[in-house]
């Protein structure tokens, strides 16, 4: 075979792994030719060890190994065949001696190994002399790739003043070469830029602090790390990565005031809460490490206060209490500032606080008058004469010129007309007597104005309490009325009364009840004081007559416990009622009213009944008219018209109500369910016998009416119209009984008609007819 025309190849180091299959057992067996050569005792394959170095192929293929059968006698009778991955293209075999050559450049990073099969056959018979054997060609690596930092660029943060050796970040580079063979993928890290502040571990790539650094000096560093393969040997590949390291802040700097002394001023008329000035302390730290709190030390803290503006970190001086130029003109306060959040590591070195002095001058101003009290409470007895003294208010000008003051009343409740004030000395007097029961307190607003500067005005509240005197007599809390029955007995309680008093008693009210003097001698009632501000009204006699007197008016005398005590006479109205003790006052009142008009109870009831009947009748008429307007049967009224049907039949008498069907009077045929009718002739006979005993109130008659009414109400086929049915009844006690001839032949039993002769001459002929008929029958 001629290989001179093959392309130049890179020399590779190839490792052959034998894989032999026997005819009896096809179990696989791999052998690394790098370490051993196997010669089988029995017939089989013979593998030669081979070593090669990857190099550039120039003109001819590169020999990598040889396959040989132990049956090969080197007479050219055997033929070697190579199949599998890359056979014939990448790998070729000399069919006479089994030598294998690589014809193309191989890349381990793309494909690390190839699986091929070898076979030896007899050229003459074309039969295999060895079973097919599978083996693997492994491509050994050479350093043909550079390291790479896949995660860069890197950014890290570490607290300032961190101790030496503190880990900052770890950088990692990768190499595509084989890490298991040679040094192609063994990396070594070094620091190109960043000394002397940082260091890097050569094997791990961990960056560490090499010295303590202050963020306030420099807060960011740029570090360059290099990674070399081949453990840094000559000819190795390298790569670099940039690491940005930021120093985070810690609270390692205390706040400092910008000034050791501040000067401020405030007007004496400035209200509480006025901003006097601002102070500011600097802190080199940032964020919450620069947050601070201000405070005031010393006695001036009750006049001034300081708060912190969290946005600007300024200290704002506020007026906590009004100042007076005439009392104190200058204040000196000491302000302190301290961080909110402290780091205990730095507290040992120095205190994390600072102090400054603030001088505050009070500016003079024309102030309004000042009352000796903001609120005055005064008292005056009710009923005092006009011009009575209530009290005095006093104000002064706090300024040095001491301007005269003018007083006035600008508002009072309920009326400022009740009081007046002396504009020069502030004396308050009444303009009219006061009544505590109308208003027990009066609120007055008094103003004080400087005479020289009327714009300077101040106000004070004056509360005037009106003291109570006993000037109101007790009285009934409401109108009392009661009743007494005509059959009442002596000593019967008919009413319990009480009293009220508009005055205010310091010891509590106590009332005494009795009959007035003019009613004690001739009274039918007595008053019993219960000693609990109530009293009972009792009858002092038995029996009352409404015909003699309908109303009694009892004068009740009520006395309070005031000084001096006051009394009043109140009238209790007692109505005599025709009743028992269960009747209400309402019934008795109107009964007495009707009685006074001359109407009896029966007349009153009849009058009310008439009114009720008229009302029902009126409502019935209105209802009927509305039903006529809305009747759905207006088009078929002819079908519901009633007819009068005459029957020329005497019938069986007044009690013969079941001898015919009353529904035959209707114009339409109505199917009804009736009870089984008894035999007509026997019923007529029975009614005839009872005609002398029964009347309209008999059970038979009532049963008949009830049955007919029930049939009419429950019949669903009858249209909704009203019908009037009349039934005449002779009455009770008629000696004639029924004159109907029906049923005269009902029975063959003997009947006596002798009583017809006793009816008089008018019935003489009838008596003869029945008497003769009887004789013939006999």
C-alpha positions in Angstrom: 0.0 0.0 0.0 1.3 3.4 -0.9 0.9 6.1 1.7 3.1 8.8 0.2 0.2 10.7 -1.2 -1.4 11.1 2.3 -1.7 14.6 3.9 0.7 15.7 6.5 -0.4 14.7 10.0 0.4 15.9 13.5 2.2 13.3 15.5 -0.1 12.0 18.2 0.5 9.8 21.1 -2.0 7.0 20.8 -2.9 4.4 23.3 -4.4 1.1 22.1 -6.7 -0.7 24.3 -7.2 -4.3 23.2 -10.5 -5.9 23.1 -10.5 -9.6 22.2 -13.6 -11.8 21.5 -13.2 -15.6 21.6 -15.5 -17.9 19.7 -16.7 -19.6 22.8 -17.0 -16.5 25.2 -17.5 -13.0 23.9 -16.6 -11.2 27.1 -14.7 -7.9 26.6 -11.1 -7.4 27.9 -9.3 -4.1 27.6 -5.6 -3.7 28.0 -3.7 -0.4 28.1 -0.8 -0.8 25.7 1.0 2.1 27.5 2.0 -0.2 30.3 2.1 -3.8 29.0 2.2 -6.1 25.9 0.2 -9.2 26.0 1.1 -12.4 24.1 -1.4 -15.1 24.3 -0.4 -18.7 24.7 -3.3 -20.0 22.7 -4.1 -18.8 19.3 -5.2 -15.1 19.3 -4.1 -11.5 18.7 -0.7 -10.2 19.5 -0.6 -6.5 20.5 2.6 -4.4 20.4 3.1 -1.5 22.8 3.5 1.9 21.1 4.5 5.4 22.2 4.1 8.5 20.0 4.4 12.2 20.5 1.9 14.6 18.9 3.7 16.5 16.2 3.0 18.2 12.9 2.6 15.8 10.0 4.7 16.8 7.0 4.5 14.3 4.1 3.6 10.9 5.3 1.2 9.4 7.8 2.2 8.8 11.4 2.6 5.2 12.6 0.8 4.7 15.9 0.8 0.9 16.4 0.5 -2.6 14.9 -2.0 -5.4 15.1 -0.7 -9.0 14.7 -2.1 -12.4 14.9 -0.1 -15.2 16.4 -1.1 -17.3 13.3 0.7 -14.8 11.1 3.7 -16.7 9.5 4.7 -13.6 7.6 4.2 -15.3 4.3 1.6 -12.7 3.2 -1.3 -15.2 3.5 -3.1 -13.2 6.1 -5.0 -10.0 5.4 -5.7 -7.4 8.1 -8.9 -5.4 7.9 -9.8 -2.2 10.1 -13.4 -1.0 10.6 -15.1 1.4 13.0 -14.9 5.1 13.8 -12.5 6.9 11.4 -11.4 3.7 9.7 -10.2 4.3 6.2 -10.2 8.1 6.6 -8.6 9.1 9.9 -7.0 5.7 10.5 -5.5 3.3 8.0 -4.0 -0.2 8.4 -1.4 -2.0 6.3 -3.3 -5.2 5.3 -0.1 -7.2 5.1 1.6 -6.5 8.5 -1.2 -4.8 10.5 0.5 -1.5 11.1 -1.9 1.4 11.9 -1.3 5.0 10.7 -3.1 8.3 11.5 -3.7 10.4 8.5 -5.3 13.5 9.9 -4.8 15.9 12.8 -6.8 14.9 15.9 -8.3 17.2 18.6 -8.8 15.7 22.0 -11.1 18.5 23.1 -13.5 17.5 20.2 -13.2 13.7 20.5 -11.1 12.1 23.1 -11.2 8.5 21.8 -12.2 6.3 18.9 -13.7 2.8 18.9 -12.4 0.4 16.1 -12.6 -3.3 15.1 -9.8 -5.4 13.7 -10.1 -8.7 11.7 -7.6 -11.1 10.1 -8.7 -13.3 7.1 -7.1 -15.9 5.0 -6.4 -14.5 1.5 -7.0 -17.8 -0.2 -10.2 -18.9 1.5 -11.4 -15.4 2.6 -12.2 -17.0 5.9 -11.4 -15.3 9.2 -8.5 -16.9 11.1 -9.1 -14.8 14.2 -12.4 -13.6 15.6 -13.1 -9.9 15.2 -11.5 -7.9 17.9 -12.6 -4.4 19.1 -10.1 -1.9 20.5 -10.1 1.8 21.5 -7.6 4.5 20.3 -7.3 7.2 23.0 -6.1 10.6 21.9 -3.5 12.0 24.4 -3.6 15.7 25.1 -1.1 18.4 24.3 -1.2 22.0 25.7 -3.1 23.7 22.9 -5.6 25.9 24.9 -5.2 29.0 27.0 -6.8 29.5 30.5 -10.1 31.6 30.6 -11.8 33.6 33.4 -15.5 32.9 32.6 -17.0 34.8 35.5 -15.1 38.1 35.1 -15.0 41.0 35.5 -15.2 40.5 39.2 -16.6 43.0 41.8 -16.1 42.5 45.6 -16.8 44.5 48.7 -15.0 44.2 52.0 -15.3 46.3 55.2 -12.7 49.0 55.7 -10.1 48.4 58.4 -10.4 44.6 57.9 -7.4 42.8 59.4 -4.6 41.3 57.3 -5.5 38.0 55.7 -9.2 38.7 55.4 -10.7 36.9 52.4 -12.1 39.2 49.8 -13.1 37.0 46.8 -12.0 33.9 44.9 -11.4 34.1 41.2 -11.4 30.9 39.1 -10.0 30.2 35.6 -10.6 27.1 33.4 -8.5 25.3 30.8 -9.9 23.0 28.2 -6.9 20.8 28.2 -6.9 17.4 29.9 -6.3 17.9 33.6 -5.5 14.2 34.1 -2.5 14.1 31.8 0.5 16.3 32.1 0.5 19.9 33.3 -1.5 21.4 30.4 -4.4 22.2 32.7 -2.6 22.9 35.9 -3.0 26.6 36.6 -1.0 29.0 38.8 -2.4 32.4 39.9 -0.4 35.6 40.5 -1.0 39.3 41.3 -0.2 41.7 38.4 -1.6 44.8 40.1 -2.8 45.4 43.7 0.3 45.3 45.8 0.8 46.0 48.6 -2.8 46.1 49.7 -3.9 42.6 48.5 -2.4 39.2 47.8 -3.6 36.0 46.0 -3.2 32.4 46.8 -1.3 30.8 43.8 -3.3 27.5 43.7 -6.8 28.6 44.8 -7.1 32.1 43.4 -8.4 33.5 46.7 -7.7 37.2 47.1 -6.9 38.4 50.7 -6.3 41.7 52.5 -2.5 42.4 52.8 -3.0 45.5 55.0 -5.7 47.6 56.8 -7.2 50.3 54.6 -9.3 53.3 55.5 -12.4 53.9 53.3 -12.2 57.7 54.0 -8.7 57.7 52.3 -9.6 55.5 49.3 -12.8 53.5 48.9 -12.1 51.5 45.7 -9.1 49.5 44.3 -8.5 47.8 40.9 -6.7 44.4 41.2 -5.4 42.4 38.1 -5.0 38.6 38.5 -3.0 36.4 36.1 -3.6 32.6 35.6 -0.9 30.5 33.8 -1.1 26.8 32.8 1.8 24.3 32.8 2.3 25.4 36.4 3.9 28.6 35.1 6.7 26.9 33.1 8.2 28.5 30.0 5.9 28.3 27.0 2.8 28.2 29.1 -0.4 30.0 28.1 -1.9 32.7 30.4 -4.9 34.9 31.0 -5.8 37.9 33.2 -8.9 39.1 35.1 -9.8 42.4 36.6 -11.2 42.6 40.1 -12.9 45.8 41.5 -12.7 45.8 45.3 -14.9 48.4 47.1 -14.4 49.2 50.8 -17.6 49.4 52.8 -18.0 51.9 55.6 -17.8 51.1 59.3 -18.5 53.6 62.1 -14.8 54.4 62.8 -15.2 58.2 62.9 -17.0 60.3 65.5 -19.1 63.3 64.6 -17.5 66.7 64.9 -19.2 70.1 65.2 -18.2 72.6 62.6 -18.0 75.4 65.2 -17.0 75.5 68.8 -19.3 78.4 69.5 -22.7 79.4 67.9 -24.6 82.7 68.4 -28.4 82.9 68.0 -31.2 85.2 69.0 -35.0 84.9 69.7 -37.7 87.4 70.3 -39.5 87.4 73.6 -42.8 87.3 71.9 -41.9 84.2 69.8 -44.4 81.4 70.5 -43.5 78.0 71.8 -42.1 75.8 69.0 -40.3 78.6 67.2 -37.0 77.6 65.4 -34.2 79.5 67.1 -31.3 78.2 64.9 -29.4 75.2 63.5 -26.2 73.5 64.3 -24.3 70.9 62.2 -21.8 68.2 63.0 -19.7 66.4 60.3 -19.1 62.7 60.1 -16.7 61.1 57.6 -18.7 58.0 57.7 -21.7 57.4 55.4 -25.2 55.9 55.7 -26.4 54.8 59.1 -22.9 55.2 60.4 -23.2 58.9 59.9 -26.7 59.1 61.7 -26.5 61.2 64.8 -28.6 62.5 67.7 -28.4 66.0 69.2 -29.2 66.8 72.8 -29.0 69.8 75.2 -27.2 69.5 78.5 -27.6 71.6 81.6 -30.5 73.7 83.1 -31.4 75.3 79.8 -33.1 72.1 78.6 -36.4 73.3 80.1 -36.4 76.5 77.9 -34.9 75.1 74.7 -35.0 71.8 72.9 -33.0 70.4 70.0 -34.2 67.8 67.4 -32.4 66.0 64.6 -33.3 66.4 60.9 -32.8 62.9 59.7 -32.4 64.0 56.1 -29.8 66.7 56.6 -28.4 65.5 60.0 -28.8 69.0 61.3 -29.6 69.9 64.9 -32.6 72.3 65.1 -32.9 74.5 68.2 -36.5 75.0 69.2 -38.2 77.3 71.8 -39.6 75.0 74.4 -40.9 77.8 76.7 -41.6 81.4 76.1 -38.8 83.8 77.2 -39.1 87.2 78.8 -36.6 89.9 78.0 -37.3 91.7 81.3 -36.6 88.5 83.3 -33.6 87.0 81.4 -31.9 88.4 78.4 -29.2 85.8 77.6 -28.9 82.0 77.6 -25.9 79.8 77.2 -26.6 76.2 76.4 -24.3 73.2 75.7 -25.3 70.9 72.8 -23.9 67.4 72.4 -23.9 65.1 69.3 -23.4 61.3 69.3 -23.8 58.6 66.6 -27.0 56.6 66.7 -25.2 53.3 66.0 -21.8 52.7 67.7 -19.1 50.2 66.9 -17.7 48.9 70.2 -14.3 48.2 68.6 -13.6 51.9 68.4 -15.1 53.1 71.7 -12.0 52.2 73.6 -9.9 54.7 71.6 -12.0 57.9 72.1 -15.6 58.8 72.9 -17.8 59.0 69.9 -19.4 62.3 70.6 -18.7 66.0 70.4 -19.9 69.2 72.2 -20.4 72.8 71.4 -21.6 76.0 73.1 -24.7 78.0 71.9 -25.2 81.6 73.0 -28.8 82.7 72.6 -29.8 86.4 73.1 -33.4 87.4 73.9 -34.7 90.3 71.9 -37.0 92.9 73.5 -40.5 93.3 72.0 -43.7 95.2 72.8 -45.6 92.5 74.6 -49.4 92.4 75.2 -50.7 92.8 78.8 -50.4 89.7 81.0 -53.2 88.6 83.3 -52.3 87.4 86.8 -54.2 84.2 85.9 -55.3 82.7 82.6 -58.6 81.5 84.2 -60.6 83.2 87.0 -63.4 81.4 89.0 -65.8 83.7 90.8 -69.0 83.2 92.8 -72.2 85.2 93.4 -75.5 84.4 95.1 -78.5 84.2 92.9 -81.0 87.0 93.2 -78.3 89.5 94.2 -79.2 93.1 93.3 -77.9 94.8 90.2 -74.4 96.2 90.7 -73.3 93.5 93.1 -69.6 92.7 93.1 -68.6 89.5 91.3 -64.8 89.8 91.4 -61.7 91.6 90.0 -59.3 90.7 87.2 -55.8 92.1 87.0 -53.4 92.5 84.1 -50.0 94.3 83.7 -47.8 95.5 80.9 -44.6 93.3 81.1 -42.6 95.9 79.2 -40.4 98.5 80.9 -42.6 101.4 80.0 -45.5 99.9 81.9 -48.4 101.1 79.7 -51.8 101.7 81.4 -54.4 98.8 80.8 -58.0 99.1 79.7 -60.4 96.2 80.4 -63.6 95.1 78.6 -65.9 92.2 78.2 -66.0 90.8 74.7 -68.0 87.6 75.2 -70.1 85.9 77.9 -72.4 83.0 78.0 -75.4 83.1 78.1 -75.5 86.8 77.8 -72.8 89.5 78.4 -75.5 91.9 79.3 -75.6 90.3 82.8 -72.2 91.7 83.7 -70.1 94.8 83.3 -66.5 95.6 84.0 -64.7 98.7 85.1 -62.3 99.4 82.3 -59.7 101.0 84.6 -59.5 98.5 87.5 -61.0 95.3 86.2 -63.9 95.1 88.7 -66.8 92.9 87.5 -70.4 93.6 88.7 -73.8 92.3 87.8 -76.2 94.4 85.7 -79.3 92.4 86.8 -80.2 89.7 89.3 -79.1 86.2 88.3 -81.3 83.1 88.5 -79.4 79.8 89.1 -82.3 77.8 87.8 -81.9 79.4 84.4 -78.1 79.2 84.3 -75.8 78.0 87.1 -72.5 79.0 85.3 -71.6 82.0 83.2 -68.5 82.1 81.0 -67.0 85.6 80.4 -64.1 86.6 78.2 -62.3 89.6 79.4 -59.7 91.5 77.4 -56.8 93.8 78.5 -55.6 96.3 76.0 -52.6 98.6 76.3 -53.6 102.2 76.2 -50.6 103.3 74.2 -50.7 100.5 71.7 -54.3 99.2 71.2 -53.0 96.4 69.0 -51.5 94.7 72.1 -54.5 92.7 73.5 -54.7 89.7 75.7 -57.6 87.6 76.9 -58.6 85.8 80.1 -61.6 83.5 80.9 -63.8 84.3 83.8 -66.1 81.5 85.1 -68.9 82.8 87.3 -70.8 80.3 89.5 -74.3 81.3 90.7 -74.8 80.0 94.2 -78.3 78.6 95.0 -80.8 80.0 97.4 -84.1 78.4 98.3 -86.4 80.4 96.1 -88.4 77.7 94.4 -91.2 75.8 96.2 -91.6 72.0 95.6 -94.3 70.9 93.2 -95.7 67.8 91.4 -93.3 66.4 88.8 -96.3 66.0 86.5 -100.0 66.4 86.3 -101.6 63.9 88.7 -105.0 62.4 88.3 -106.6 59.2 89.6 -109.9 57.5 90.1 -111.9 55.9 92.9 -114.5 53.2 92.4 -118.0 53.7 93.8 -117.6 50.5 95.8 -114.2 51.5 97.3 -113.7 50.8 100.9 -112.1 53.0 103.6 -108.3 53.0 103.8 -107.8 52.0 100.1 -104.7 53.3 98.4 -105.7 55.1 95.2 -102.5 57.0 94.2 -98.8 57.5 95.1 -97.4 61.0 94.5 -93.9 62.6 94.6 -92.4 66.0 94.2 -89.5 67.9 92.6 -87.7 71.1 93.5 -85.7 73.2 91.0 -83.4 74.4 93.8 -80.1 72.6 94.6 -80.0 71.3 98.1 -76.6 70.7 99.7 -78.0 68.0 102.0 -80.4 66.5 99.5 -84.1 67.3 99.1 -86.6 66.1 101.6 -90.3 66.8 101.1 -93.3 66.7 103.5 -96.8 66.0 102.2 -100.2 66.8 103.8 -103.7 67.9 102.9 -104.2 71.7 102.8 -105.9 73.1 105.8 -109.1 73.9 103.9 -109.6 70.2 102.9 -108.8 68.5 106.2 -112.2 69.1 107.9 -114.4 67.9 105.1 -112.4 65.4 102.9 -113.1 61.9 101.8 -109.4 61.2 101.5 -106.3 61.3 103.6 -102.6 61.8 102.8 -99.9 59.5 104.3 -96.3 60.8 104.1 -93.9 57.9 103.3 -90.8 59.8 104.5 -89.0 59.0 101.2 -90.2 62.0 99.2 -93.4 60.2 98.3 -96.9 60.1 99.8 -99.9 57.8 99.4 -103.5 59.0 98.9 -106.1 56.8 100.8 -109.8 56.8 101.0 -111.2 57.8 104.4 -114.7 56.5 103.8 -116.4 53.5 102.1 -118.7 53.9 99.1 -118.9 56.8 96.6 -121.8 57.9 94.5 -121.2 59.4 91.1 -124.7 60.9 91.1 -123.7 63.0 94.1 -120.2 64.0 93.0 -118.1 63.0 90.0 -114.8 64.8 90.6 -112.9 65.6 93.8 -110.0 68.1 93.8 -107.6 67.5 96.6 -105.3 70.3 97.6 -101.9 68.7 98.5 -99.5 70.8 100.6 -95.8 70.1 99.9 -93.0 71.6 102.0 -89.2 71.4 101.4 -86.3 71.4 103.8 -84.7 74.6 102.6 -83.7 77.6 104.7 -86.2 79.1 104.9 -88.5 76.2 103.9 -91.0 76.9 101.1 -94.4 75.3 100.6 -96.8 75.0 97.6 -100.3 73.7 97.1 -100.8 71.2 94.3 -104.2 69.8 93.2 -104.9 66.1 92.7 -108.0 65.3 90.6 -109.9 62.2 91.7 -112.7 60.9 89.5 -115.5 58.7 90.8 -116.0 55.7 88.5 -118.6 53.0 88.2 -116.1 50.2 88.2 -114.0 47.8 90.3 -110.4 48.3 91.1 -109.2 46.9 87.8 -110.5 49.7 85.7 -108.0 52.2 84.1 -107.9 55.9 84.6 -108.6 56.4 80.8 -111.9 54.5 81.0 -113.0 56.3 84.1 -112.1 59.8 82.7 -114.2 59.4 79.6 -117.0 57.7 81.5 -117.1 60.7 83.8 -117.1 63.0 80.7 -120.1 61.2 79.2 -121.8 61.2 82.5 -121.3 64.9 82.8 -123.0 65.3 79.4 -126.0 63.3 80.6 -125.2 60.1 78.6 -125.3 56.7 80.1 -122.8 53.9 79.4 -125.4 52.1 77.3 -126.0 55.2 75.2 -122.3 55.7 74.7 -121.9 52.0 73.6 -124.9 52.3 71.2 -123.5 55.5 69.8 -120.2 53.9 69.1 -121.9 50.8 67.6 -123.8 53.0 65.2 -120.7 54.7 64.1 -119.0 51.4 63.6 -122.0 50.0 61.6 -122.0 53.1 59.3 -118.3 52.7 58.8 -118.6 49.0 57.8 -121.6 49.8 55.5 -119.6 52.5 53.8 -116.6 50.2 53.3 -118.9 47.5 51.9 -120.3 49.9 49.3 -116.9 51.0 48.3 -115.7 47.4 48.0 -118.7 46.4 45.9 -118.2 49.3 43.5 -114.6 48.4 43.0 -115.5 44.8 42.3 -118.0 45.8 39.7 -115.4 47.9 38.0 -112.9 45.0 37.9 -115.4 42.1 37.4 -114.1 39.7 34.7 -117.7 38.4 34.0 -119.1 41.7 32.6 -119.5 40.1 29.2 -121.4 37.1 30.5 -123.8 38.7 32.9 -126.7 37.3 31.1 -125.7 33.8 32.1 -125.8 34.7 35.7 -129.2 36.4 35.8 -131.5 34.8 38.3 -135.0 33.6 37.3 -138.1 33.1 39.5 -139.8 29.7 38.9 -143.4 29.2 40.2 -144.6 25.9 41.4 -148.4 25.5 41.9 -147.9 23.0 44.7 -148.9 23.3 48.3 -145.9 21.2 49.4 -145.4 19.5 52.6 -145.5 22.5 54.9 -143.0 24.9 56.3 -140.7 22.2 57.6 -140.6 20.3 54.3 -137.3 21.8 53.1 -135.9 18.6 51.5 -138.9 17.7 49.4 -137.3 19.5 46.4 -133.9 20.6 45.2 -133.5 24.3 45.6 -130.8 24.3 43.0 -133.5 24.0 40.3 -134.1 27.7 40.7 -130.9 28.4 38.9 -130.8 28.9 35.2 -127.8 26.5 34.7 -127.7 22.9 35.6 -125.3 22.4 38.4 -124.0 19.0 39.4 -123.9 18.8 43.2 -123.1 16.0 45.6 -126.0 15.6 48.0 -126.5 13.3 50.9 -128.9 10.4 50.3 -132.4 11.9 50.6 -134.7 10.2 53.0 -138.0 9.0 51.8 -140.2 12.1 51.2 -143.5 10.7 52.4 -142.1 9.4 55.6 -140.2 12.7 56.3 -143.3 14.8 55.7 -145.2 12.6 58.0 -142.5 13.0 60.6 -142.4 16.7 60.2 -146.1 16.8 60.6 -145.9 15.1 63.9 -143.3 17.6 65.1 -144.9 20.7 63.8 -146.5 21.5 67.1 -143.2 21.3 69.0 -140.5 22.8 66.8 -139.9 26.4 65.9 -137.2 28.5 64.2 -134.8 27.5 66.9 -135.1 23.7 66.4 -132.1 21.6 65.6 -133.7 20.3 62.4 -134.2 23.8 61.0 -130.7 24.9 61.9 -129.2 21.7 60.4 -131.1 22.3 57.1 -129.8 25.9 56.9 -126.3 24.9 57.6 -126.3 22.2 55.0 -127.6 24.5 52.3 -125.1 27.2 53.2 -122.2 24.7 53.1 -123.3 23.5 49.6 -123.4 27.0 48.2 -120.0 27.9 49.6 -118.2 24.8 48.5 -119.7 24.4 45.0 -116.8 25.3 42.5 -119.2 25.4 39.5 -121.4 28.2 40.8 -120.4 31.7 39.5 -119.7 34.4 42.1 -123.0 36.1 42.5 -125.2 36.6 45.6 -128.5 34.9 46.0 -131.2 35.4 48.5 -133.3 32.4 49.6 -136.1 32.8 52.1 -137.8 30.1 54.2 -141.1 30.8 55.9 -141.9 29.0 59.2 -145.3 29.1 60.8 -144.0 29.2 64.3 -144.3 27.2 67.5 -147.7 26.2 69.0 -149.9 26.0 65.9 -152.7 23.5 66.6 -153.5 23.1 62.9 -150.1 21.7 62.0 -149.5 21.2 58.3 -152.5 21.3 55.9 -150.6 19.6 53.1 -152.3 16.7 51.5 -149.0 15.1 50.6 -148.4 12.0 52.4 -152.1 11.4 53.2 -151.8 8.0 51.8 -148.4 7.2 53.1 -149.6 4.7 55.6 -152.6 2.6 56.2 -152.4 3.3 59.9 -155.5 4.8 61.5 -155.4 8.5 62.0 -157.8 10.6 64.0 -159.1 13.9 62.7 -161.5 14.6 65.5 -159.6 17.6 66.5 -160.9 19.4 63.4 -164.2 19.8 65.0 -162.7 21.8 67.7 -161.3 24.5 65.3 -164.6 26.3 65.0 -167.2 26.9 62.3 -164.6 27.8 59.7 -163.3 24.3 59.6 -166.7 22.5 60.0 -166.8 21.5 56.3 -163.2 20.2 56.4 -163.9 18.3 59.5 -166.9 16.6 57.9 -164.9 15.7 54.8 -162.2 14.0 56.9 -164.7 12.4 59.2 -166.7 10.9 56.3 -163.5 9.8 54.6 -162.5 8.0 57.7 -165.9 6.2 57.8 -165.6 5.1 54.2 -162.1 3.8 54.8 -163.2 1.9 57.7 
